[in-house]
Amino acid sequence: MAEETPLFKVTIDDHTVEVPAGTTILQAARMLGKEIAPPAMCYYEKLENTGGNCRTCLVEVSKGSEADPRPMPKLVPSCRTTVMDGMVVGNKTSGRVVEARKGIVEMLLINHPLDCPVCDQAGECKLQDLSYEHGAEATRYEFDRRTFPKEDLGPNIELNMNRCILCYRCVKTADQITGCREHGVMNRGDHAEISTHIHKALDNEFIGNVIDVCPVGALTDKTFRFKNRVWFLKPVDAHRDCPTCSGKAQIWFRGNEVFRVTARKNQWNEVEDWICNSCRFDKKDINDWTLEKPAEVSKTSVIRQGHYTANKIQPEETFPKVVKRDPKILLDIHNVSEVNEPNRDISQIHGPATSNDYND
């Protein structure tokens, strides 16, 4: 008979949980909930051998175990450190961790461009959330940010290396999920970059999943770029009969237009089921999908605003009562602009819409 895995008691931020031996501190913290779990920019539970790159999940171990209660002298990455019985860990309650995380965020932002207003990841960017929670008001970095030339990765995926934080998620996804990795990390130190080396396109039936695992705006969907903001779209769980993947996805639409398709994600923003390129890039018609239910969105997410009002009183529009005139901002833009013609479906244009798309 196989031996049962022993259970270890671990205390994280004054909350105690029992977990099987071999569980990491990060996994134990996630069992306690979002308020306890450290942030993670490189760790991905569905991928093997991830973590230990971004250092955002550092925690303080003030008690090693019941057998050896000595504290660990340095902060440790929670995604790589397994729990011991009786371990006591400090995350948000540790001043050392809070100060260290502030420095890590400052380092991640050293070369990151301040282009959130034009980045398609805005509104669902984990680096934005991390900067808001732990970032400093200003940077002490006085040198020029590193920049990289634009690199073509194929018809569907756009790489903006200037935004990359080298989390290695896309490399491991291509290696483990697709089995055909044509890109990786080139060079070393401050010259390290994601590249295909011989300028090959990322062409694999499941390669689109590298977009979903990217925590920043380094890898984006070309078929969605610059077409809409995520907080104007409604994410809905949907499925279709697909011969290649499970067909379970999340479609983002506005009105009757499907602007993009992504994989479904859990509360840790990690993909539940990998989807194929056909579902992601080609099925942009609402009739291609069977709608299930509105997707679950975190109450703190900007995507949630104004979308989920079921069983609630719809707020009354007070603007007309305050302003007794008809300002220009209330004009029908279709009457004054040929670019926004009602019969144009921007979602059906492959890639960003330009003036050439409106020349009859």
C-alpha positions, 0 to 999 in steps of 0.5 A: 500500500502506498504511503500517505503524503504527510500534511504540514501546517504552515502559517502565512500572514497569521493564517494557518493551513494544512497542505501536503508535503512538497507544496510550495509557499505560493501554492499554500498561500493561494489556498488561503485566498487572493488577499494572502497570496503573493503576486507572481509574474513568471510562475504559471501552474499549468507549465512545468519548471516555471518561477524564480525569474521575476522575484515579485513573490519573495516572502520572509520565513521567520520560522523554518519549521518545528524541528528547526525554528531558525528563520531564513536569513534572506527573503525567498521566492515563494514559488520555488520554496516548499513548506515545512511543518510549522513554518511561519511566513510573512507576506503583506505583514512583513516590512522587509517584503513590502520594501523589497517588492517595491524595489523589484517593481522599480527594477521591472519598470526601469526599461518598461515604456510608459505607453499604457494609453496605447497598449492593448494590454491596458486594463488587464495588465498585471504589471499595471496592477503591481505598479499601482499596489507596490510602485514608487511615485518616481524612478531614480533611473537616469539613463536611457531606456533600452529599445529594440527594433520591431520584429515580425513574428507572423500574421497574428502575433505582434512582439513589442520587445520594449515591454518584455520583462523576460518572464519566460512564460511564452518560451515555456508555453511554446516548448511544452504546449506546442512542442515546436519552439522557434523563439527563445531568449537571446543574449545575456544581461541587459541585452537579453531579448525574446527573438526567433534568431533567424526571423522565422514566423511563429507558426503553430496551431497552438502558438496563439496561447503565448498571447494569453500567458504574457503578463504585459503587452509584449505579445499581442493579438494583431487581429485585435490591436488598436480596435477597442479597449477591454473595458468597452467589451463584454467577456462571455464564456462560449464554446464551439465544436472544434476538431483541434481543441476543446472549443471552450473559450471566452469571446469579447464582443461589443454589440454584435461584433466579436472583437477577440477570442481568448482562452478562459482564465481562472482567478489567478489569471492562468489559462484553464484550457488551451485553445487553437489558432482557428478559434482564436483568430478566425472565428470572429462571428457571434454565430460561430459560438454557443454563448454560455454565461457572462465571464466571471471578472474580479470585482477590482477589475476595470473590465467589470465596470458598467457590465454586470448590473443583474439584480441591481438597480440601474443608475439613473442618468443625471447628465440631462438634468444638470445640463439643459442644452445639447452639447456636441459630445452627445452628437451621433458620431456617424453623422459627422465622421465617415470613419465611423460609418454604421455599416463598417465592422471594425472587428472584421478587419484583419489588423489595426484599421487604417484610412486605407480600409475606408477608401471605397 
